[in-house]
Amino acid sequence: MSLVAAASPDTRFDRVGELQSRIRGMEARKLDAKSVPTHPALAAVLPGRSLREGTVVQAVGSTSLLMSLLAGPSAAGRWTAVVGLPDFGVEAAARFGIALERLVLVPDPGRQWLTVTAALADVIPVVAVQPIGRLSPAETSRFTARLRQRGGVLIAAGEWPGADTVLEVGESGWSGLELGHGALTEREVVVRTAGRGGLGRPAHARLRLPDLSRGASVAPDRAPAERPAAPAADLASAGEVAHVDFRRAG
């Protein structure tokens, strides 16, 4: 006979109330966790309108989105690190506002990528990583506990089980090309959020990634017929920096 079954109705009721109080306390601590300086364009899609210490954000579909997440903390003076993203373009990163003098790059961490990421997260406040393979529940649990203890932020450019917030790029289109010629100027995307950190309240925002200044900004919402149709490629990479001149592209 289980302990729950053996307990009296009053005892079971007390235990349920205790569990509810603990859950509410955990949620409150998460929402009350110290905020991290965040790019203003991302406020609409992040719980509490900012990044939070001790949390994992899964950001997929755009290197520009990842750079935007790093830009706020970096511009505020925090160190950042990027692991396992060999195409991460430093010139594009600088345009987004990431301070290169406080940026650590580990393009190819090999099979020990999780160990490398954990070591960096011990000393660097904001770390972005491209996960390789599938993480076990034990691995994610240990890493998350360590992250919360240190008060760091992890941005996963791929699947991360149990991520507090999941950001995904939906609709995407470049503007600037007209009748097959012209210059790529801005990329508009719809960023949607989900995950435990959102407390069940999905949100979305239309952003320019990049905008005319090659950074990030909020784009005015449009009717479907007004939205530009253009290539969906994300150019915030080494290839963009080395080979694409936006003023003469096309």
Backbone bond lengths (Angstrom), bond angles and torsions (degrees), N, CA, C in turn:
res aa  C-N    CA-C-N  psi(-1)  N-CA   C-N-CA  omega(-1)  CA-C   N-CA-C  phi
1 M - - - 1.462 - - 1.529 109.28 -
2 S 1.333 116.62 133.79 1.464 119.62 -177.09 1.516 110.45 -75.26
3 L 1.306 115.34 160.75 1.461 120.47 178.76 1.514 110.90 -63.40
4 V 1.364 116.51 -37.45 1.457 119.28 -179.71 1.518 110.71 -65.94
5 A 1.330 115.96 -42.25 1.464 119.53 -178.89 1.516 110.85 -67.20
6 A 1.341 116.51 -34.88 1.456 119.76 -177.31 1.522 112.52 -75.73
7 A 1.303 116.25 -21.52 1.457 119.18 -177.25 1.521 110.79 -72.47
8 S 1.312 115.88 154.62 1.454 120.78 177.89 1.517 110.14 -73.27
9 P 1.346 118.52 160.64 1.472 120.80 178.00 1.524 112.45 -55.68
10 D 1.342 116.36 -40.09 1.467 118.86 -179.70 1.529 111.03 -64.38
11 T 1.357 115.39 -40.67 1.461 119.30 -179.42 1.528 110.52 -65.35
12 R 1.356 115.78 -43.41 1.465 119.02 178.87 1.522 110.33 -61.82
13 F 1.335 117.74 -38.99 1.462 121.43 179.16 1.528 110.29 -63.54
14 D 1.341 115.91 -41.06 1.458 119.77 179.07 1.525 110.91 -63.48
15 R 1.356 116.15 -39.18 1.458 119.68 -178.87 1.528 110.91 -67.56
16 V 1.339 115.87 -39.47 1.463 119.71 177.31 1.527 110.07 -61.71
17 G 1.334 116.27 -44.12 1.457 119.60 178.83 1.512 111.95 -62.69
18 E 1.349 116.03 -38.86 1.461 119.86 178.82 1.525 110.79 -64.24
19 L 1.338 116.83 -43.52 1.459 120.76 179.18 1.530 110.86 -63.44
20 Q 1.333 116.84 -41.64 1.463 119.62 178.60 1.517 111.35 -61.84
21 S 1.322 116.63 -39.97 1.461 120.26 178.71 1.528 111.08 -65.19
22 R 1.344 116.27 -40.03 1.461 119.62 179.43 1.521 111.25 -65.41
23 I 1.341 116.33 -40.82 1.463 120.26 179.50 1.520 110.18 -64.19
24 R 1.350 115.99 -44.70 1.468 118.92 178.72 1.520 110.60 -61.64
25 G 1.324 116.65 -37.66 1.456 120.08 179.08 1.517 112.33 -66.13
26 M 1.361 115.86 -39.87 1.460 119.96 178.14 1.519 110.68 -64.23
27 E 1.343 117.25 -43.32 1.461 120.65 179.31 1.532 110.62 -63.79
28 A 1.336 115.62 -40.62 1.463 118.98 -179.13 1.526 110.94 -64.42
29 R 1.350 116.10 -40.55 1.459 118.93 179.81 1.521 110.89 -64.59
30 K 1.353 115.84 -36.69 1.460 119.13 179.83 1.519 110.34 -66.16
31 L 1.335 116.73 -44.51 1.461 119.76 -179.62 1.515 111.69 -69.44
32 D 1.358 116.16 -30.38 1.456 120.17 -178.68 1.526 112.53 -87.75
33 A 1.339 117.04 -1.98 1.454 119.70 179.78 1.524 109.41 -58.67
34 K 1.307 114.82 148.89 1.457 119.78 -175.96 1.521 111.08 -61.03
35 S 1.321 115.99 130.64 1.459 120.12 -179.35 1.522 110.02 -76.81
36 V 1.331 114.26 154.00 1.457 122.83 178.74 1.525 107.21 -110.15
37 P 1.331 119.44 137.71 1.468 120.08 177.66 1.523 110.90 -49.74
38 T 1.324 115.96 130.23 1.456 122.15 -171.55 1.518 110.66 -131.39
39 H 1.326 117.05 145.54 1.453 120.65 176.54 1.527 108.97 -59.81
40 P 1.333 119.18 129.45 1.471 121.22 -176.67 1.520 113.64 -56.46
41 A 1.327 118.54 -30.18 1.463 120.85 -178.41 1.522 112.56 -63.94
42 L 1.338 117.58 -21.07 1.465 121.07 -175.97 1.525 112.89 -95.79
43 A 1.327 118.06 -1.09 1.463 121.02 -174.73 1.525 112.17 -58.43
44 A 1.334 117.66 -37.64 1.459 120.45 -174.03 1.522 113.16 -69.45
45 V 1.328 118.40 -19.74 1.464 120.02 -175.01 1.524 113.33 -112.53
46 L 1.329 117.93 7.35 1.456 120.68 179.00 1.528 110.65 -113.89
47 P 1.328 118.13 135.34 1.463 120.76 176.52 1.527 110.61 -56.59
48 G 1.331 116.61 131.23 1.444 119.80 -176.51 1.508 113.47 72.46
49 R 1.349 116.70 7.72 1.465 124.31 177.60 1.518 113.32 63.59
50 S 1.340 116.74 22.91 1.466 119.50 177.96 1.520 109.66 -162.08
51 L 1.328 115.12 165.95 1.456 120.61 168.51 1.527 108.39 -70.40
52 R 1.334 115.59 154.51 1.461 119.87 -179.04 1.518 110.31 -128.80
53 E 1.313 116.26 141.81 1.460 120.65 177.64 1.523 110.84 -61.31
54 G 1.313 115.45 143.35 1.453 120.78 176.53 1.515 114.79 78.11
55 T 1.336 118.40 18.79 1.458 121.08 -177.43 1.520 111.37 -121.71
56 V 1.348 114.13 161.36 1.454 122.35 176.76 1.522 108.34 -114.53
57 V 1.326 116.11 127.68 1.461 122.10 176.47 1.521 107.84 -113.10
58 Q 1.311 116.21 123.05 1.465 120.83 175.75 1.518 108.16 -95.36
59 A 1.329 116.86 117.50 1.463 122.25 -176.93 1.523 108.84 -123.19
60 V 1.320 117.11 111.51 1.460 120.74 -174.42 1.526 110.36 -124.20
61 G 1.328 115.00 151.30 1.452 120.36 172.33 1.506 115.20 100.25
62 S 1.338 118.99 -5.11 1.466 119.05 -176.53 1.521 111.22 -166.86
63 T 1.330 115.67 122.23 1.458 119.74 172.57 1.520 110.78 -67.27
64 S 1.338 116.67 -30.80 1.464 120.47 177.37 1.528 111.09 -62.21
65 L 1.337 117.10 -38.69 1.456 120.99 177.48 1.523 110.08 -63.15
66 L 1.324 116.32 -43.91 1.463 120.21 178.53 1.526 110.83 -61.24
67 M 1.340 116.24 -42.92 1.464 119.22 178.87 1.525 111.32 -63.26
68 S 1.322 116.73 -37.53 1.463 120.02 178.37 1.526 111.06 -63.47
69 L 1.322 117.10 -37.42 1.463 120.81 178.55 1.529 111.27 -67.21
70 L 1.322 116.64 -33.86 1.459 120.41 178.52 1.524 112.41 -78.37
71 A 1.334 117.18 -26.07 1.464 121.27 -170.48 1.525 113.21 -63.70
72 G 1.333 117.30 -43.52 1.463 120.07 -177.68 1.520 113.29 -60.83
73 P 1.348 117.93 -54.43 1.464 118.66 178.29 1.523 112.57 -60.89
74 S 1.345 116.58 -39.49 1.464 119.95 -178.46 1.527 111.25 -64.21
75 A 1.342 116.45 -45.25 1.459 119.95 -179.70 1.529 111.77 -63.93
76 A 1.338 116.29 -25.23 1.468 120.45 179.63 1.531 112.37 -84.62
77 G 1.339 117.07 0.05 1.456 119.98 175.73 1.510 115.65 106.58
78 R 1.324 118.41 2.58 1.458 120.34 -179.14 1.529 111.36 -87.73
79 W 1.330 115.09 150.04 1.451 120.58 174.19 1.527 109.24 -76.58
80 T 1.325 115.26 148.62 1.465 121.09 175.34 1.519 108.53 -132.55
81 A 1.336 115.44 159.89 1.468 121.06 178.10 1.519 108.71 -140.68
82 V 1.323 115.38 148.99 1.459 121.84 178.59 1.524 107.70 -130.49
83 V 1.333 116.16 124.65 1.465 122.32 -174.71 1.524 110.12 -121.49
84 G 1.334 115.84 130.19 1.457 120.34 171.93 1.509 115.42 77.32
85 L 1.324 118.22 21.77 1.463 122.27 178.21 1.532 108.56 -124.46
86 P 1.333 117.92 81.26 1.465 120.84 -175.78 1.522 114.15 -64.45
87 D 1.342 117.66 -21.75 1.463 120.54 -179.92 1.527 113.07 -93.17
88 F 1.324 116.95 11.11 1.464 120.92 178.45 1.525 108.47 -66.87
89 G 1.342 117.52 112.21 1.465 121.66 -175.32 1.514 112.54 -84.67
90 V 1.326 116.99 120.41 1.460 119.84 -176.05 1.530 111.75 -71.01
91 E 1.328 117.43 -33.86 1.467 118.19 178.60 1.526 110.61 -67.85
92 A 1.327 116.98 -40.55 1.459 120.27 175.71 1.523 110.12 -64.33
93 A 1.336 116.97 -39.48 1.462 120.79 178.62 1.527 110.84 -60.45
94 A 1.328 116.50 -42.20 1.458 119.86 179.49 1.519 111.00 -63.26
95 R 1.336 117.63 -36.82 1.457 120.40 178.74 1.526 111.55 -65.85
96 F 1.322 116.31 -31.33 1.462 119.85 177.88 1.524 111.86 -76.46
97 G 1.317 118.44 -9.49 1.460 121.58 178.33 1.507 114.02 103.15
98 I 1.331 117.96 12.55 1.461 121.16 177.90 1.524 108.70 -82.70
99 A 1.328 116.38 125.19 1.463 121.52 -178.96 1.529 109.09 -76.51
100 L 1.327 116.61 112.63 1.460 120.67 -175.82 1.519 112.26 -66.76
101 E 1.337 117.62 -26.58 1.468 119.93 179.56 1.530 111.87 -72.88
102 R 1.334 117.09 -11.67 1.473 121.22 176.17 1.520 110.92 -120.16
103 L 1.327 116.19 31.21 1.465 121.64 -178.59 1.526 109.73 -119.65
104 V 1.323 116.41 127.47 1.464 122.78 176.49 1.529 108.17 -107.80
105 L 1.326 116.76 126.14 1.463 121.90 -179.65 1.525 109.76 -114.59
106 V 1.331 115.33 128.52 1.468 121.70 172.77 1.529 105.93 -125.46
107 P 1.334 117.80 84.82 1.468 120.23 -171.85 1.525 114.20 -63.12
108 D 1.333 117.09 -36.40 1.464 119.87 -175.45 1.524 110.18 -134.63
109 P 1.341 116.90 86.59 1.468 119.74 -178.51 1.529 113.51 -78.95
110 G 1.343 116.55 -8.73 1.462 119.80 -179.45 1.517 113.04 71.06
111 R 1.320 115.74 -155.70 1.468 120.82 -175.83 1.522 112.49 -69.75
112 Q 1.319 117.35 -17.48 1.465 120.63 -179.03 1.532 111.79 -93.44
113 W 1.328 116.24 29.89 1.470 119.54 -174.57 1.528 112.48 -59.88
114 L 1.336 117.65 -37.21 1.464 119.44 -178.44 1.525 110.68 -69.54
115 T 1.328 117.16 -39.89 1.460 121.06 177.13 1.526 110.75 -62.96
116 V 1.350 115.90 -43.25 1.464 120.49 178.59 1.531 110.51 -62.45
117 T 1.337 115.90 -44.56 1.467 120.45 -179.14 1.530 110.92 -63.18
118 A 1.333 116.52 -42.78 1.465 120.19 179.68 1.522 111.25 -63.39
119 A 1.337 116.67 -40.30 1.464 120.13 179.76 1.526 110.72 -64.90
120 L 1.331 116.92 -41.20 1.460 119.82 178.06 1.522 111.39 -67.16
121 A 1.337 116.44 -40.33 1.465 120.11 -178.99 1.523 112.47 -64.57
122 D 1.326 117.04 -19.36 1.466 120.14 176.76 1.526 111.83 -69.77
123 V 1.334 116.78 -25.72 1.472 119.41 -173.48 1.531 113.68 -124.70
124 I 1.330 118.06 -14.75 1.466 121.68 -177.72 1.523 108.73 -115.53
125 P 1.326 118.37 128.36 1.473 121.52 -171.48 1.529 115.18 -64.76
126 V 1.337 117.96 -34.71 1.466 120.30 -176.17 1.527 108.83 -130.99
127 V 1.332 116.05 119.66 1.467 121.46 -177.34 1.518 109.06 -125.14
128 A 1.325 116.25 132.20 1.465 122.16 173.87 1.525 108.53 -108.86
129 V 1.327 116.92 141.81 1.462 120.24 -177.05 1.519 110.65 -146.28
130 Q 1.333 115.27 146.23 1.459 121.69 170.28 1.518 107.38 -98.09
131 P 1.348 118.79 104.47 1.465 120.46 -179.26 1.526 111.23 -62.53
132 I 1.314 115.12 146.34 1.464 121.63 177.90 1.524 107.81 -118.50
133 G 1.335 116.29 121.14 1.454 119.31 -179.97 1.521 111.89 76.69
134 R 1.317 115.31 -168.75 1.457 121.99 -176.83 1.518 110.31 -103.11
135 L 1.325 115.69 129.95 1.460 121.16 177.58 1.520 110.61 -84.10
136 S 1.316 116.40 143.92 1.459 120.60 175.83 1.521 109.54 -81.91
137 P 1.338 117.94 156.94 1.471 120.12 176.55 1.526 112.65 -56.31
138 A 1.337 116.78 -36.70 1.466 119.73 -179.77 1.525 110.81 -66.09
139 E 1.333 117.06 -40.43 1.462 120.46 179.89 1.527 111.36 -64.67
140 T 1.333 115.99 -46.75 1.460 118.90 -179.23 1.524 111.05 -65.89
141 S 1.331 116.99 -37.59 1.464 120.24 179.51 1.522 111.19 -63.62
142 R 1.327 117.27 -45.63 1.471 120.50 179.60 1.522 110.80 -63.89
143 F 1.331 115.94 -44.05 1.464 118.95 -178.77 1.526 110.89 -64.11
144 T 1.336 116.88 -44.75 1.464 120.55 -178.30 1.519 111.17 -62.63
145 A 1.335 116.77 -41.69 1.462 120.16 178.54 1.531 110.74 -61.75
146 R 1.304 115.56 -41.11 1.467 121.07 179.11 1.529 110.33 -65.91
147 L 1.335 116.05 -41.33 1.458 120.71 -179.37 1.520 110.99 -63.30
148 R 1.328 116.68 -43.36 1.462 120.69 -179.27 1.522 111.04 -67.35
149 Q 1.311 115.87 -36.51 1.464 119.28 178.25 1.520 111.20 -63.38
150 R 1.338 116.17 -38.48 1.463 121.24 -178.66 1.532 112.21 -84.00
151 G 1.331 117.94 -16.98 1.454 120.78 -177.69 1.511 113.01 74.45
152 G 1.340 116.60 28.59 1.454 120.60 -179.07 1.521 112.53 -91.70
153 V 1.333 114.90 175.60 1.469 122.19 176.55 1.522 107.48 -125.94
154 L 1.321 116.75 131.24 1.460 121.89 175.04 1.519 108.78 -111.94
155 I 1.333 116.07 130.20 1.460 122.17 174.73 1.515 107.04 -112.51
156 A 1.315 117.04 114.00 1.460 122.22 -177.12 1.522 109.65 -99.13
157 A 1.325 116.25 120.00 1.464 121.50 178.29 1.526 109.03 -88.91
158 G 1.302 116.61 50.09 1.456 123.84 -177.45 1.514 108.77 169.84
159 E 1.317 115.90 -176.70 1.470 119.79 -175.03 1.523 111.39 -65.84
160 W 1.348 114.59 129.60 1.468 121.79 176.01 1.520 107.23 -134.27
161 P 1.339 118.04 106.33 1.468 120.96 -177.32 1.525 111.83 -56.04
162 G 1.339 115.85 131.83 1.451 120.15 176.95 1.510 114.79 77.72
163 A 1.323 118.41 17.01 1.466 120.61 178.85 1.523 110.07 -57.17
164 D 1.324 116.42 140.82 1.462 120.37 -178.97 1.522 111.55 -67.99
165 T 1.313 116.93 -35.96 1.458 121.87 179.51 1.524 108.67 -139.82
166 V 1.320 116.28 139.45 1.462 121.98 177.34 1.521 108.30 -118.26
167 L 1.329 116.37 121.33 1.461 122.25 176.47 1.525 108.50 -109.76
168 E 1.320 115.88 130.00 1.457 120.72 -179.31 1.521 109.94 -130.77
169 V 1.315 115.75 141.24 1.466 121.57 175.96 1.514 108.50 -90.15
170 G 1.331 115.47 123.30 1.459 120.53 179.26 1.516 110.41 -99.12
171 E 1.337 116.72 -108.60 1.461 121.03 179.47 1.521 110.22 -60.47
172 S 1.321 115.09 144.65 1.455 119.56 -178.15 1.517 109.62 -150.66
173 G 1.324 117.47 139.13 1.457 120.58 177.40 1.509 111.93 -163.12
174 W 1.330 115.22 141.25 1.466 120.78 176.71 1.517 109.70 -93.65
175 S 1.320 116.29 148.56 1.462 121.50 173.17 1.519 108.44 -115.87
176 G 1.340 115.30 159.85 1.458 120.48 178.78 1.510 113.11 117.79
177 L 1.347 117.15 -23.47 1.454 120.02 177.99 1.520 109.27 -91.14
178 E 1.305 117.84 124.23 1.455 122.33 179.90 1.527 109.22 -127.34
179 L 1.339 115.88 122.38 1.461 121.88 179.12 1.530 111.78 53.05
180 G 1.330 114.98 38.11 1.449 119.61 174.65 1.513 115.47 84.02
181 H 1.325 118.83 5.12 1.455 119.61 178.41 1.522 108.83 -143.45
182 G 1.326 116.38 168.02 1.456 121.32 -177.99 1.511 110.33 121.42
183 A 1.326 116.78 -161.37 1.463 121.84 -177.76 1.519 110.01 -127.39
184 L 1.333 116.58 137.66 1.457 120.93 173.39 1.523 108.43 -67.09
185 T 1.328 116.71 124.92 1.462 119.66 -175.93 1.525 112.25 -114.51
186 E 1.328 117.66 -51.91 1.464 120.89 -177.03 1.527 109.42 -138.49
187 R 1.319 113.82 152.83 1.460 120.01 174.55 1.527 108.56 -119.12
188 E 1.320 116.91 121.62 1.463 121.42 176.89 1.524 109.23 -99.05
189 V 1.318 115.46 133.77 1.459 121.17 178.39 1.525 109.21 -135.07
190 V 1.315 115.49 155.60 1.461 121.54 170.11 1.522 107.35 -104.42
191 V 1.320 116.72 120.90 1.460 122.26 178.91 1.522 108.20 -104.77
192 R 1.313 115.62 125.65 1.474 121.53 179.53 1.520 109.37 -113.40
193 T 1.329 115.00 149.37 1.452 120.19 -178.87 1.515 110.99 -123.41
194 A 1.323 114.87 148.84 1.465 122.17 175.59 1.517 106.20 -154.31
195 G 1.335 116.91 -175.17 1.459 119.94 176.05 1.508 112.75 111.64
196 R 1.335 114.63 171.42 1.459 120.91 -175.83 1.517 111.88 -62.88
197 G 1.336 116.61 -33.41 1.457 119.29 -178.37 1.504 113.48 -68.14
198 G 1.351 116.46 -22.23 1.447 119.86 178.57 1.512 113.45 -80.40
199 L 1.357 116.43 -5.75 1.457 121.89 179.12 1.533 111.35 51.54
200 G 1.368 114.98 40.70 1.459 119.10 173.88 1.507 114.77 77.51
201 R 1.333 119.25 13.91 1.466 121.35 -178.44 1.524 109.42 -117.28
202 P 1.349 117.52 85.14 1.462 119.34 179.31 1.525 110.55 -59.89
203 A 1.317 116.01 147.22 1.454 121.44 178.70 1.514 108.24 -138.60
204 H 1.318 116.02 165.11 1.449 119.74 175.67 1.521 108.71 -150.77
205 A 1.316 115.13 158.55 1.464 121.04 178.00 1.515 108.50 -150.18
206 R 1.322 115.64 147.22 1.471 121.17 174.93 1.519 107.33 -97.58
207 L 1.328 115.11 120.32 1.458 121.03 -175.17 1.528 110.81 -122.71
208 R 1.316 114.94 158.09 1.457 121.20 169.92 1.526 107.50 -101.35
209 L 1.334 116.02 114.55 1.468 122.78 -178.26 1.535 109.14 -136.69
210 P 1.334 119.07 91.28 1.465 128.67 0.86 1.520 111.26 -90.01
211 D 1.344 115.16 168.13 1.456 120.15 172.33 1.528 108.78 -98.81
212 L 1.324 117.73 -167.42 1.460 120.82 -175.85 1.525 112.87 -60.38
213 S 1.332 116.46 -28.55 1.460 120.24 179.57 1.521 111.64 -87.55
214 R 1.342 116.95 4.49 1.469 124.78 -177.21 1.525 111.92 69.47
215 G 1.330 116.29 18.55 1.452 121.18 174.67 1.515 110.21 -108.45
216 A 1.324 116.91 -145.68 1.463 122.07 -179.39 1.513 109.36 -127.53
217 S 1.330 116.14 145.66 1.460 120.91 176.59 1.519 108.75 -158.15
218 V 1.328 115.61 165.34 1.464 120.99 178.57 1.523 108.72 -80.44
219 A 1.330 116.30 134.33 1.459 121.60 177.91 1.514 109.34 -101.44
220 P 1.326 118.48 142.22 1.470 119.78 176.13 1.515 110.14 -64.64
221 D 1.328 115.91 140.49 1.457 119.44 179.50 1.518 109.20 -69.33
222 R 1.328 115.43 148.36 1.459 120.21 -178.00 1.506 110.19 -129.39
223 A 1.327 114.57 160.21 1.454 119.39 170.01 1.522 107.92 -69.89
224 P 1.349 118.72 151.01 1.457 120.95 -177.27 1.524 113.57 -51.22
225 A 1.348 118.52 -37.92 1.462 120.80 -176.90 1.517 112.11 -69.46
226 E 1.341 116.55 -19.92 1.459 120.56 -176.73 1.522 112.72 -91.31
227 R 1.336 117.36 -9.58 1.453 120.32 -173.78 1.526 110.35 -78.61
228 P 1.324 117.03 134.47 1.456 120.04 -175.85 1.516 112.61 -70.76
229 A 1.319 115.37 141.24 1.457 120.70 173.74 1.513 107.52 -104.87
230 A 1.342 116.50 122.47 1.452 120.38 -176.77 1.511 108.62 -158.67
231 P 1.342 118.77 173.08 1.461 120.87 179.97 1.514 111.33 -55.89
232 A 1.333 116.49 142.40 1.463 120.85 -176.67 1.516 112.46 -93.90
233 A 1.311 119.31 3.64 1.459 121.39 -175.55 1.522 110.94 -62.38
234 D 1.315 114.93 141.25 1.462 121.08 176.79 1.519 107.94 -95.86
235 L 1.346 117.29 119.46 1.455 120.54 -173.47 1.514 113.56 -100.72
236 A 1.322 118.74 12.14 1.468 120.56 178.87 1.520 108.99 -82.85
237 S 1.329 115.96 68.48 1.458 121.38 -176.46 1.510 108.66 -147.09
238 A 1.317 115.52 178.40 1.452 119.26 179.00 1.520 110.67 -62.32
239 G 1.327 117.45 -34.48 1.455 120.98 179.11 1.507 111.69 -62.78
240 E 1.324 116.37 -38.49 1.469 119.94 177.95 1.518 110.21 -62.57
241 V 1.312 116.33 -46.95 1.454 120.40 -175.38 1.524 111.45 -65.85
242 A 1.324 116.18 -41.54 1.445 119.75 -172.98 1.520 113.60 -81.23
243 H 1.331 118.03 -31.15 1.450 119.40 -166.70 1.524 115.77 -124.42
244 V 1.307 118.93 -10.34 1.454 119.13 -174.67 1.527 109.69 -113.81
245 D 1.314 116.39 122.79 1.449 122.68 171.91 1.520 106.81 -103.21
246 F 1.358 117.63 106.77 1.456 120.30 -174.55 1.520 111.71 -61.51
247 R 1.305 117.94 -28.73 1.449 119.92 -177.87 1.511 111.95 -74.28
248 R 1.342 116.93 -18.79 1.448 119.34 -176.70 1.520 112.49 -127.61
249 A 1.362 116.32 8.44 1.463 119.55 -177.53 1.528 109.67 -63.20
250 G 1.338 115.43 150.07 1.456 119.85 179.68 1.477 111.19 102.60
